[in-house]
Amino acid sequence: MAAGHMLLPLMVTMLISGTFNTLLMKFMVMQKVPAGPGMEAVGFEYPYFQSLLMMMGEFLCLIVYALTQSEKACSNPAPKHIFAAACLLDWTATTLVNMAYVVIAASVIQMTRGAIVIFTCAFSVLFLGRRQYKYHLAGVLLVFIGITLVSLSSLMNPTAESSSSDTQGFSRQLMGIALCIGAQVFQASMLVYEEKIMGKYDTHPLQVVGLEGAFGIVFGLILLALLNATGVEDTS
């Protein structure tokens, strides 16, 4: 019963923090500052580095878990390596959304990310054997209609941040929407994978997020080293 009372405050907290996260991410990529004295101002377009920052945040959950866990051992602990796959899915999804922030408005991103409902519904049926009732499908249909309308509105009325060329502006908007929707495929895959893990093993949610963050930091440092060496993303 106590858990039920906590559900609403947690949902409100997630809604508020998620909104501020979207606004701050967009604000970040809007900044243009010179990289050094006398240098031309450039935008903050570092999607991979931003993903690494998120993984560092997730890793903090592992510290909280370690400080709050009881001495009682889990009856069926999950192997640590299985969280690496979820981490890679999360990394990919986050990076694609970070790329979308550069080319489309934050409001479009936030609404387009609703596509996760569609993909999660489909993957739950395919991989978890979940049954979707008519009201579930009706909700998914409404989400699909909403995303379609938002996407069409964005394509027909490009924002000021788009190129002055109509063709380039349309292409940038289309690319941003495609990146955002594509990210939801990986995000939905991660959610279904995590549900499978937590249904099979005795695993605390903080441990799941924390271990994904730990793997993400390792992957991120290796990836950023390669990207800096090849000049794809120079964070030096």
Buried (B, 14 or more C-beta within 10 A) or exposed (E): EEEEEEEEEEEEEEEEEEEEEBEEBBEBBEEEEEEEEEEEEEEBBBBBBBBBEBBBEBBEBBEEBEEEEEEEEEEEEBEEEBBBBBBBBBBBBBBBBBBBBBBBBBBBBBBBBBBBBBBBBBBBBEEEEBEEEEEBEEBBEEBBEBBEEBBEEBBEEBBEBBBEEEEEBBBBBBBBBBBBBBBBBBBBBBBBBBBBBBEEBEBBEBBBBBBBBBBBBEBBEEBBEEBBEEEEBEEE
